[in-house]
Each structure stands twice: as C-alpha cells, then as structure tokens.
Amino acid sequence: MIADTAFLSSSPVVLIDEIENAGIDRKKALSLLVRKEKIVLMATNEPILALMVERRLVIRNGGILKVISTTPKEKENLEMLEALDNRLLALRTRLRSGELIEDAG
C-alpha cells in the first residue's frame, strides 16, 4: 500500500491514520513517502512518530488547538526513544523465533 502510494499515486498529499497499527516498518514507510516528495499528514499517538516530524498539530474537539515545532531537546529524546524501541524490536524478533526471554539484554 505504501509503495503504491509513493510510486503510483500522483496525489502530493497522503493521509495516514495510525500507521503504527499497520504491521509495517513505519519509519521506512514514512521515509519512502517523504523521499517521493509526498506531504504526509498522519494521525498518531506514537511518540517516536510524533517526534520525527518538524511540526505537529494538536487536535481537540474537531479543531486545531495548536501547532508545535519539534524542539532540539525533543530530538534528543527521540534518539533515546528509538534506542528503547530497537531493544523492544529485538525482543519481539527473539520471541517470534521461539527463543526464551530470560535475558532481556
């Protein structure tokens, strides 16, 4: 779906709702869309995705409450969150391959 949108769709704007629940590599998907010069509007509660962007909208009661520019400190926090996410991904991979998780390191 993401590849079709990136390569075949002539639309410059892509709307994505909760990509983190789609079972795909969300970072690669967003990177592909951005490389193909798509404007990506995404609804998410995922901190990593929210901090990857330059600006985010806070929506409340059907309207835009505020626009937030991602700060340098938030980008630092993004690095820490990505490291934690990578550790969780490694644990998921071990579980899927049938390994025991007696050592979470």
N, C-alpha and C positions, 0 to 999 in steps of 0.2 A: 504494500500500500504506500509506504513512504517513498520507495524508489519510483513507483508510477507517478506519484505526485511531483517528485523532484524532476524527473526526466521527461514525462509525457504531458503534464498539465501546463497550459500556457498562463494559468492564473498566477499573478505575482503574490497573492496573499493566501496563506494556508492557516486554517483554524484547527487547532488540536485540543481535544478535551481529555485530560488525564492520561497522557502518553505513558506514564509510569505503570499503568494497569494493562498495557497492550501486550506485554510479554516480549518486547523487543529491546535492543540496546538503545535506550533513549538518547544517550549522548551522541552516538553515531548517527542516529536518525536526525536529530536537530542539526548536527554539523553538516550533514548532506544537504539538508534544505537550505541552510544559510549559504553554503558554497554555491548552490544553484540560484542564489540571489532572490530567494523567496522571503517575503515578510511573514514571520511566524508569530501568530497570536495563540497563546497557549494558556489553558486553564489548568492550574496545578496547585497542590498543597505540598509538593515535594520540595524541601529546602534546597537541595542541590540544583534542581532545575531552575528554581526561582532566583538563585544567586548567580547563575551562569549568564544572565542577561544584563544588558545595560540599564534597562528601566523595567519596572513592573507596576501594574495597576492594581489598586485595592478596590474591589467592587463590593458595594453593600447596598442592599435593597434595590437592586437592579440598576444602580448608577455608579459612576466612578467616584469614589471617595477621595482618593489621592493618587498621585504618580510619584514613585520613589526611584531615585537614581541609586544604583548599587554603589556602595562606598568601598574605598580601598580596604577597610577593616573587614567588611563583608566578604571581599575577595579572599582575604587571608583565611577567614572562617570556612570558605568554600574549599580551600585546599585541605583543611583538617577533616571536613565532612566527606570529601572524596576519598581520603585515606581510610576512614571508617567504612565507607561504602565498599571499597575494594576488599577489605577484610571480610565483610559480610558476603560478598560475591564468592570469595574463595571458600568460605564455609558452605555456601549453597552448592558449589561445584563438588565439594567433597561429599556432601550428603547425597547428591544425585548419583555419584559414582559408587555409593554403597559404603563409604568409609564411616568409621565411628568418629564422633566429635568429642573425644575425651580430652583432647588438647586443642583449645580454640585459638592457638597462636599461628 
